[in-house]
């Protein structure tokens, strides 16, 4: 069941709440004032907080405000426990971020019902957040290769370039594409062409570090960002990938098909590169040079 933090300076109220909610299978954590409750919320990450408003050291209003200002606790739902009947006190708690309140001494069925409602709402919220993350991930991915897409590549590189510029870090960009891919498609068909693209996507993943970044740039063109990587190391990565592709075999009926790639590299810092668009443009010029020099090769800008 759920982990619930009860913050109240009354031992009697805390004991009653713990008894009622433990019988429903919940794990109960107790704190006697707002300061202790705040530390428990940060360390224990409860699913719900029952919070008394009037307490020593730090009252419930201040604790609630602090909870909502802290990234690690701002999403935890709060139910106020109050013996005050004045609407202004309840309104103040709700304005600070509490979602509901229970008046003390509370009715058992009311407490259980309000707790269940907030726990259910939290479950729905977390499910929605998970679905949103999944949708966002899908929006950033290329459906065929599962690499990132062209739009997300530029979004990511723009941030990465600024960081490299600020902290004087090496950053390398590799652009590559499949040699004679149109002829390959015309000869063997687009289904086989898709297999080649998926295979290349996997080879790219296998050839770089988990911390690096790869995308399908468009059509048969791909892009890689190598962090903290100078030009010699970028050449080593590119040559390793080129070699892996050259020796890769793709079954097609009774044949084993082979393909090659050409790669262009640009590395920052470079006196000719001042923004993220220029590092892509320079890598593209190097790629064009690799294709002009016979393909199946690596060239640096």
KEKE-3310 file (N, C-alpha, C; in steps of 0.2 Angstrom, whole numbers, plus 5000, padded with zeros to 4 digits):
npx = (5004:5002:5015:5014:5016:5013:5012:5011:5010:5003:5003:4992:4983:4992:4994:4981:4978:4988:4985:4972:4975:4986:4979:4973:4983:4993:5009:5016:5024:5030:5030:5034:5035:5035:5048:5055:5046:5048:5061:5059:5050:5059:5069:5062:5052:5037:5021:5010:5006:5000:4996:4997:4992:4995:5009:5024:5041:5041:5027:5013:5009:5021:5029:5022:5023:5037:5039:5033:5041:5053:5061:5061:5050:5039:5029:5022:5007:4997:4987:4978:4978:4967:4961:4955:4941:4938:4936:4946:4958:4959:4958:4970:4979:4976:4979:4993:4996:4991:4980:4968:4958:4956:4946:4950:4944:4945:4933:4933:4930:4929:4942:4949:4942:4946:4960:4961:4956:4966:4977:4973:4972:4985:4991:4985:4990:5004:5004:4999:5010:5020:5015:5016:5030:5034:5027:5034:5047:5044:5041:5054:5061:5067:5057:5061:5075:5076:5085:5089:5079:5080:5076:5077:5090:5096:5091:5097:5111:5113:5112:5123:5134:5135:5138:5150:5158:5157:5164:5176:5177:5181:5172:5165:5158:5151:5146:5138:5134:5126:5134:5130:5116:5104:5105:5106:5094:5086:5090:5088:5076:5065:5062:5073:5082:5077:5081:5094:5096:5091:5101:5113:5110:5110:5123:5130:5125:5132:5145:5148:5150:5139:5136:5137:5129:5117:5109:5097:5099:5093:5084:5096:5106:5116:5120:5132:5136:5150:5156:5168:5178:5192:5200:5208:5204:5190:5192:5197:5185:5176:5183:5183:5169:5167:5174:5167:5155:5159:5162:5151:5138:5123:5109:5100:5088:5096:5108:5122:5123:5133:5138:5144:5150:5152:5161:5161:5170:5170:5177:5176:5186:5188:5195:5187:5174:5160:5148:5134:5128:5138:5147:5140:5139:5152:5156:5148:5154:5166:5161:5156:5168:5174:5166:5169:5182:5182:5173:5168:5177:5185:5185:5192:5187)
npy = (4994:5012:5024:5034:5050:5057:5072:5080:5088:5082:5068:5060:5062:5058:5045:5040:5042:5034:5021:5020:5020:5011:4999:4999:4995:5003:5011:5020:5035:5045:5062:5076:5090:5104:5105:5093:5085:5090:5086:5072:5071:5073:5063:5051:5051:5051:5044:5052:5066:5070:5084:5094:5110:5119:5120:5118:5125:5124:5129:5121:5128:5135:5123:5117:5127:5126:5113:5114:5122:5114:5104:5090:5087:5093:5088:5079:5075:5084:5083:5094:5094:5100:5109:5120:5129:5140:5147:5154:5150:5137:5140:5147:5137:5129:5138:5138:5126:5114:5100:5096:5095:5089:5090:5091:5084:5070:5061:5043:5037:5047:5052:5041:5040:5052:5051:5040:5045:5055:5047:5039:5049:5053:5042:5041:5053:5050:5040:5047:5056:5047:5042:5054:5056:5044:5047:5059:5054:5046:5056:5062:5052:5043:5033:5021:5017:5020:5029:5046:5060:5072:5085:5084:5082:5094:5102:5096:5097:5111:5115:5107:5113:5126:5123:5116:5127:5136:5130:5126:5114:5099:5095:5084:5082:5070:5068:5056:5046:5033:5025:5026:5024:5025:5018:5006:5004:5004:4992:4982:4984:4994:4988:4980:4990:4997:4988:4989:5002:5001:4992:4999:5009:5002:4998:5010:5013:5003:5007:5019:5028:5026:5038:5047:5054:5050:5052:5050:5059:5062:5053:5043:5048:5051:5057:5060:5065:5067:5068:5078:5075:5075:5079:5068:5057:5057:5053:5040:5034:5036:5028:5016:5013:5014:5003:4992:4993:4990:4977:4971:4960:4957:4947:4942:4934:4923:4929:4938:4954:4969:4985:5002:5016:5034:5047:5062:5074:5086:5097:5105:5114:5126:5138:5142:5139:5144:5142:5131:5127:5130:5119:5108:5112:5112:5098:5093:5098:5091:5078:5078:5080:5067:5059:5064:5060:5047:5039:5028:5031:5042:5059:5074:5090)
npz = (5000:5003:5008:5021:5028:5044:5051:5066:5082:5092:5101:5103:5093:5082:5085:5084:5070:5065:5069:5063:5049:5048:5049:5037:5029:5026:5027:5040:5045:5057:5063:5074:5072:5060:5055:5058:5051:5038:5035:5035:5025:5014:5015:5016:5006:5005:5000:5003:5013:5029:5037:5051:5056:5066:5075:5085:5083:5068:5059:5051:5040:5035:5033:5023:5013:5011:5007:4994:4987:4986:4974:4976:4984:4980:4973:4981:4988:5000:5014:5025:5043:5054:5068:5068:5064:5056:5040:5034:5038:5032:5019:5017:5019:5008:4998:4999:4994:4999:4996:5002:5017:5034:5048:5065:5080:5069:5059:5057:5045:5036:5036:5030:5018:5012:5012:5003:4991:4988:4986:4976:4966:4965:4960:4947:4942:4942:4933:4921:4920:4917:4905:4897:4897:4889:4877:4874:4872:4861:4852:4850:4844:4830:4820:4813:4816:4829:4834:4839:4832:4818:4822:4836:4837:4834:4844:4855:4852:4851:4864:4870:4863:4868:4881:4879:4874:4885:4895:4889:4883:4873:4858:4847:4830:4820:4804:4793:4779:4769:4756:4739:4741:4735:4723:4729:4735:4723:4717:4726:4733:4744:4756:4760:4760:4771:4781:4780:4785:4798:4803:4802:4811:4823:4823:4824:4837:4844:4842:4849:4865:4879:4884:4873:4858:4846:4830:4818:4804:4792:4779:4772:4780:4794:4811:4824:4840:4849:4865:4875:4866:4856:4840:4835:4843:4839:4825:4827:4833:4822:4811:4817:4817:4803:4798:4805:4798:4785:4786:4789:4786:4777:4777:4762:4754:4745:4746:4753:4758:4756:4762:4762:4771:4771:4780:4789:4799:4811:4824:4839:4850:4837:4827:4816:4820:4827:4832:4835:4823:4814:4817:4812:4799:4795:4797:4788:4776:4777:4775:4762:4756:4759:4751:4739:4737:4735:4743:4756:4767:4779:4783:4789:4794)
capx = (5000:5005:5019:5010:5019:5009:5016:5007:5013:4999:5004:4986:4981:4996:4993:4974:4979:4992:4981:4967:4978:4989:4974:4971:4988:4998:5015:5015:5029:5027:5035:5031:5034:5036:5055:5056:5042:5051:5067:5056:5048:5064:5072:5057:5048:5031:5016:5005:5007:4994:5000:4994:4994:4998:5014:5030:5047:5039:5020:5011:5009:5028:5031:5019:5027:5044:5038:5031:5047:5058:5059:5060:5044:5033:5023:5019:5000:4996:4980:4979:4974:4966:4956:4952:4935:4938:4937:4952:4964:4959:4960:4977:4983:4975:4983:5000:4998:4988:4975:4962:4959:4952:4945:4951:4945:4942:4929:4938:4928:4931:4949:4951:4940:4950:4966:4961:4955:4972:4982:4971:4974:4992:4992:4983:4995:5010:5003:4999:5017:5024:5013:5019:5037:5034:5025:5039:5052:5043:5042:5061:5065:5066:5053:5064:5081:5076:5089:5085:5077:5084:5074:5080:5098:5098:5090:5103:5118:5113:5114:5129:5139:5135:5142:5157:5160:5158:5169:5182:5177:5181:5166:5166:5152:5152:5140:5139:5129:5127:5137:5126:5110:5098:5106:5105:5086:5083:5092:5086:5070:5065:5062:5080:5085:5075:5085:5101:5096:5091:5107:5117:5108:5112:5131:5131:5124:5137:5152:5149:5148:5132:5135:5137:5123:5117:5103:5096:5099:5088:5086:5102:5112:5116:5124:5134:5139:5155:5157:5175:5182:5196:5199:5211:5199:5184:5194:5197:5178:5174:5186:5180:5162:5167:5177:5162:5150:5162:5163:5144:5134:5115:5106:5094:5087:5102:5114:5124:5124:5137:5137:5149:5148:5157:5160:5165:5171:5172:5179:5177:5187:5191:5194:5182:5168:5158:5141:5132:5126:5144:5150:5137:5141:5159:5156:5145:5159:5171:5158:5156:5175:5175:5162:5172:5188:5181:5169:5171:5182:5184:5188:5191:5187)
capy = (5000:5018:5027:5041:5054:5061:5077:5082:5088:5079:5061:5056:5062:5054:5038:5038:5042:5028:5015:5019:5019:5005:4994:4999:4992:5008:5012:5026:5038:5051:5068:5080:5097:5105:5104:5086:5083:5092:5081:5065:5071:5073:5057:5045:5052:5047:5045:5057:5069:5072:5089:5098:5117:5123:5116:5122:5125:5126:5127:5118:5133:5135:5117:5116:5131:5123:5107:5115:5125:5109:5099:5083:5086:5098:5084:5075:5078:5086:5085:5097:5092:5106:5109:5127:5129:5146:5146:5158:5145:5132:5143:5149:5130:5127:5142:5136:5120:5108:5098:5094:5095:5085:5094:5087:5076:5068:5055:5038:5035:5053:5052:5035:5042:5058:5048:5036:5050:5058:5042:5038:5055:5053:5036:5044:5058:5047:5036:5052:5058:5041:5042:5059:5054:5040:5051:5064:5050:5044:5062:5063:5046:5040:5026:5015:5016:5021:5034:5052:5062:5078:5090:5083:5082:5101:5105:5094:5100:5118:5116:5104:5117:5131:5120:5115:5134:5139:5126:5125:5106:5096:5092:5082:5080:5066:5066:5050:5043:5027:5026:5023:5020:5025:5012:5000:5003:5002:4986:4977:4986:4998:4984:4979:4997:4999:4984:4992:5008:4999:4989:5005:5012:4998:4998:5016:5013:4999:5010:5025:5027:5027:5045:5050:5055:5048:5053:5049:5066:5062:5048:5038:5052:5050:5061:5058:5070:5064:5073:5077:5071:5079:5076:5061:5052:5056:5049:5033:5032:5035:5023:5009:5012:5013:4996:4988:4993:4987:4970:4969:4956:4957:4942:4944:4928:4918:4933:4942:4960:4973:4992:5006:5023:5040:5050:5069:5075:5093:5097:5111:5121:5127:5146:5143:5136:5149:5141:5124:5127:5129:5113:5104:5113:5109:5091:5091:5099:5085:5072:5079:5078:5060:5056:5066:5057:5039:5036:5023:5034:5047:5065:5079:5097)
capz = (5000:5003:5013:5023:5033:5048:5055:5071:5088:5097:5101:5103:5086:5078:5087:5081:5063:5063:5070:5057:5042:5048:5048:5030:5026:5025:5031:5043:5047:5062:5064:5079:5070:5053:5053:5058:5045:5031:5034:5034:5018:5009:5015:5015:5000:5006:4995:5005:5020:5033:5040:5056:5054:5072:5078:5087:5079:5061:5058:5045:5034:5033:5030:5016:5008:5010:5003:4987:4984:4985:4969:4978:4988:4978:4970:4986:4990:5007:5017:5031:5049:5058:5073:5067:5060:5052:5033:5031:5039:5027:5012:5017:5018:5001:4993:4999:4990:5001:4992:5005:5024:5038:5054:5071:5080:5063:5059:5054:5038:5032:5035:5026:5011:5009:5010:4997:4985:4986:4984:4969:4961:4964:4955:4941:4940:4940:4926:4916:4919:4913:4898:4894:4895:4884:4871:4872:4869:4854:4848:4849:4841:4823:4821:4810:4819:4836:4836:4839:4825:4816:4826:4843:4837:4834:4850:4859:4850:4853:4872:4871:4860:4873:4887:4877:4873:4891:4899:4885:4882:4866:4856:4840:4827:4814:4799:4789:4775:4766:4749:4734:4744:4730:4719:4733:4735:4717:4716:4731:4736:4750:4762:4761:4762:4778:4785:4780:4789:4805:4804:4803:4817:4828:4823:4827:4845:4847:4842:4853:4872:4881:4885:4867:4856:4839:4827:4810:4802:4787:4774:4774:4783:4802:4815:4830:4844:4854:4871:4878:4861:4852:4833:4834:4846:4834:4820:4829:4833:4815:4808:4820:4814:4796:4798:4807:4793:4779:4787:4791:4781:4778:4773:4758:4751:4745:4745:4758:4755:4760:4761:4765:4773:4771:4786:4789:4806:4813:4831:4843:4848:4831:4826:4811:4822:4833:4835:4834:4816:4810:4817:4808:4792:4794:4797:4781:4771:4777:4772:4755:4754:4759:4745:4733:4737:4733:4747:4761:4770:4784:4782:4794:4792)
cpx = (5004:5010:5016:5014:5014:5013:5011:5010:5009:5000:4998:4983:4985:4995:4986:4975:4983:4988:4976:4970:4983:4985:4972:4977:4994:5004:5015:5022:5027:5033:5031:5031:5036:5044:5057:5052:5045:5057:5064:5053:5053:5068:5068:5053:5041:5026:5010:5007:5001:4998:4995:4996:4997:5002:5020:5036:5045:5032:5019:5011:5016:5031:5028:5022:5034:5044:5037:5037:5053:5056:5058:5054:5038:5027:5020:5012:5000:4989:4981:4975:4973:4960:4952:4946:4934:4940:4944:4958:4965:4961:4967:4981:4982:4979:4991:5002:4995:4982:4968:4963:4954:4952:4946:4946:4941:4938:4933:4936:4929:4938:4951:4948:4944:4957:4966:4960:4962:4977:4980:4973:4981:4994:4991:4988:5001:5010:5003:5006:5021:5022:5016:5026:5038:5032:5031:5045:5051:5043:5049:5064:5063:5063:5057:5070:5081:5081:5085:5084:5081:5082:5077:5087:5100:5097:5095:5109:5118:5115:5121:5135:5140:5139:5149:5161:5162:5164:5175:5183:5178:5174:5166:5159:5154:5145:5142:5133:5131:5129:5132:5119:5105:5099:5104:5097:5083:5084:5088:5079:5070:5065:5069:5083:5083:5080:5092:5101:5096:5097:5112:5116:5110:5120:5133:5131:5130:5144:5153:5148:5141:5131:5135:5130:5122:5110:5103:5094:5094:5089:5091:5108:5111:5121:5126:5137:5144:5157:5164:5179:5185:5196:5202:5207:5193:5186:5194:5190:5175:5177:5184:5173:5163:5170:5171:5157:5153:5162:5156:5141:5127:5112:5100:5093:5093:5108:5116:5126:5129:5136:5143:5146:5154:5156:5164:5165:5173:5172:5179:5181:5191:5190:5189:5175:5166:5151:5139:5131:5133:5147:5147:5139:5148:5160:5153:5150:5164:5168:5158:5163:5177:5172:5166:5179:5188:5176:5172:5177:5180:5188:5187:5191:5193)
cpy = (5006:5019:5034:5044:5058:5066:5081:5082:5084:5071:5057:5056:5058:5047:5036:5037:5036:5022:5014:5017:5013:4999:4993:4996:4997:5008:5019:5029:5044:5056:5073:5088:5098:5104:5097:5083:5084:5087:5074:5065:5070:5066:5051:5046:5048:5049:5051:5060:5072:5078:5094:5106:5121:5118:5120:5121:5128:5124:5123:5122:5134:5129:5116:5121:5129:5117:5109:5119:5120:5105:5092:5081:5089:5094:5079:5078:5079:5087:5088:5094:5098:5106:5116:5126:5135:5145:5149:5154:5140:5134:5145:5142:5128:5131:5141:5129:5113:5106:5097:5095:5091:5089:5089:5088:5074:5061:5049:5037:5041:5053:5047:5037:5047:5055:5044:5040:5053:5053:5040:5043:5055:5047:5038:5049:5055:5043:5041:5055:5053:5041:5048:5059:5050:5043:5056:5060:5048:5050:5064:5058:5045:5033:5020:5013:5016:5026:5041:5055:5069:5084:5090:5084:5089:5104:5103:5097:5108:5119:5113:5109:5123:5129:5120:5122:5137:5136:5124:5117:5105:5093:5090:5080:5076:5066:5061:5049:5037:5028:5022:5020:5020:5019:5006:4999:5001:4995:4980:4978:4990:4994:4982:4985:4999:4994:4986:4998:5006:4996:4994:5008:5008:4998:5005:5016:5009:5002:5016:5023:5028:5035:5050:5050:5054:5050:5051:5056:5067:5057:5043:5042:5051:5055:5059:5064:5066:5069:5072:5073:5075:5075:5069:5056:5051:5052:5042:5030:5031:5030:5016:5008:5010:5005:4991:4987:4989:4980:4967:4965:4956:4952:4944:4938:4924:4922:4936:4949:4964:4980:4996:5013:5028:5044:5057:5071:5083:5093:5104:5110:5121:5135:5147:5141:5140:5147:5133:5122:5126:5123:5108:5105:5111:5102:5089:5092:5093:5079:5072:5078:5071:5057:5058:5062:5049:5036:5030:5025:5040:5053:5070:5086:5101)
cpz = (5000:5009:5015:5029:5037:5052:5060:5078:5094:5096:5100:5096:5081:5079:5084:5074:5061:5064:5065:5051:5042:5047:5041:5026:5024:5030:5034:5046:5051:5063:5069:5077:5063:5051:5053:5052:5038:5030:5032:5027:5013:5009:5014:5009:5000:5000:4996:5012:5023:5038:5045:5055:5060:5076:5081:5082:5072:5060:5052:5039:5031:5030:5024:5011:5006:5005:4995:4983:4983:4979:4971:4981:4985:4975:4975:4989:4998:5009:5024:5037:5053:5062:5072:5062:5055:5045:5031:5032:5034:5020:5012:5016:5011:4996:4993:4996:4993:4997:4995:5013:5027:5045:5060:5076:5074:5064:5055:5047:5034:5031:5030:5019:5008:5007:5004:4991:4983:4984:4977:4964:4960:4959:4948:4938:4938:4934:4920:4915:4915:4906:4894:4892:4890:4877:4869:4869:4862:4849:4846:4845:4833:4823:4818:4814:4826:4839:4836:4832:4824:4820:4833:4843:4837:4840:4855:4858:4852:4860:4873:4868:4865:4879:4885:4877:4880:4895:4895:4885:4874:4864:4849:4837:4821:4810:4794:4785:4771:4758:4744:4736:4739:4726:4723:4734:4729:4715:4720:4734:4742:4756:4765:4763:4769:4783:4786:4785:4796:4807:4806:4809:4823:4829:4826:4835:4848:4847:4846:4861:4874:4882:4879:4864:4848:4836:4820:4808:4796:4781:4776:4777:4791:4805:4822:4834:4849:4859:4873:4873:4857:4845:4832:4837:4842:4828:4821:4830:4826:4811:4810:4817:4806:4794:4800:4801:4787:4780:4789:4785:4782:4774:4768:4753:4751:4745:4752:4756:4759:4758:4764:4767:4772:4777:4786:4797:4807:4821:4833:4849:4841:4829:4820:4813:4828:4836:4833:4826:4812:4811:4813:4800:4790:4793:4790:4775:4771:4774:4765:4752:4754:4753:4739:4732:4737:4738:4752:4765:4775:4782:4787:4791:4794)
residu = (UNK:UNK:UNK:UNK:UNK:UNK:UNK:UNK:UNK:UNK:UNK:UNK:UNK:UNK:UNK:UNK:UNK:UNK:UNK:UNK:UNK:UNK:UNK:UNK:UNK:UNK:UNK:UNK:UNK:UNK:UNK:UNK:UNK:UNK:UNK:UNK:UNK:UNK:UNK:UNK:UNK:UNK:UNK:UNK:UNK:UNK:UNK:UNK:UNK:UNK:UNK:UNK:UNK:UNK:UNK:UNK:UNK:UNK:UNK:UNK:UNK:UNK:UNK:UNK:UNK:UNK:UNK:UNK:UNK:UNK:UNK:UNK:UNK:UNK:UNK:UNK:UNK:UNK:UNK:UNK:UNK:UNK:UNK:UNK:UNK:UNK:UNK:UNK:UNK:UNK:UNK:UNK:UNK:UNK:UNK:UNK:UNK:UNK:UNK:UNK:UNK:UNK:UNK:UNK:UNK:UNK:UNK:UNK:UNK:UNK:UNK:UNK:UNK:UNK:UNK:UNK:UNK:UNK:UNK:UNK:UNK:UNK:UNK:UNK:UNK:UNK:UNK:UNK:UNK:UNK:UNK:UNK:UNK:UNK:UNK:UNK:UNK:UNK:UNK:UNK:UNK:UNK:UNK:UNK:UNK:UNK:UNK:UNK:UNK:UNK:UNK:UNK:UNK:UNK:UNK:UNK:UNK:UNK:UNK:UNK:UNK:UNK:UNK:UNK:UNK:UNK:UNK:UNK:UNK:UNK:UNK:UNK:UNK:UNK:UNK:UNK:UNK:UNK:UNK:UNK:UNK:UNK:UNK:UNK:UNK:UNK:UNK:UNK:UNK:UNK:UNK:UNK:UNK:UNK:UNK:UNK:UNK:UNK:UNK:UNK:UNK:UNK:UNK:UNK:UNK:UNK:UNK:UNK:UNK:UNK:UNK:UNK:UNK:UNK:UNK:UNK:UNK:UNK:UNK:UNK:UNK:UNK:UNK:UNK:UNK:UNK:UNK:UNK:UNK:UNK:UNK:UNK:UNK:UNK:UNK:UNK:UNK:UNK:UNK:UNK:UNK:UNK:UNK:UNK:UNK:UNK:UNK:UNK:UNK:UNK:UNK:UNK:UNK:UNK:UNK:UNK:UNK:UNK:UNK:UNK:UNK:UNK:UNK:UNK:UNK:UNK:UNK:UNK:UNK:UNK:UNK:UNK:UNK:UNK:UNK:UNK:UNK:UNK:UNK:UNK:UNK:UNK:UNK:UNK:UNK:UNK:UNK:UNK:UNK:UNK:UNK:UNK:UNK:UNK:UNK:UNK:UNK:UNK:UNK:UNK:UNK)
# end
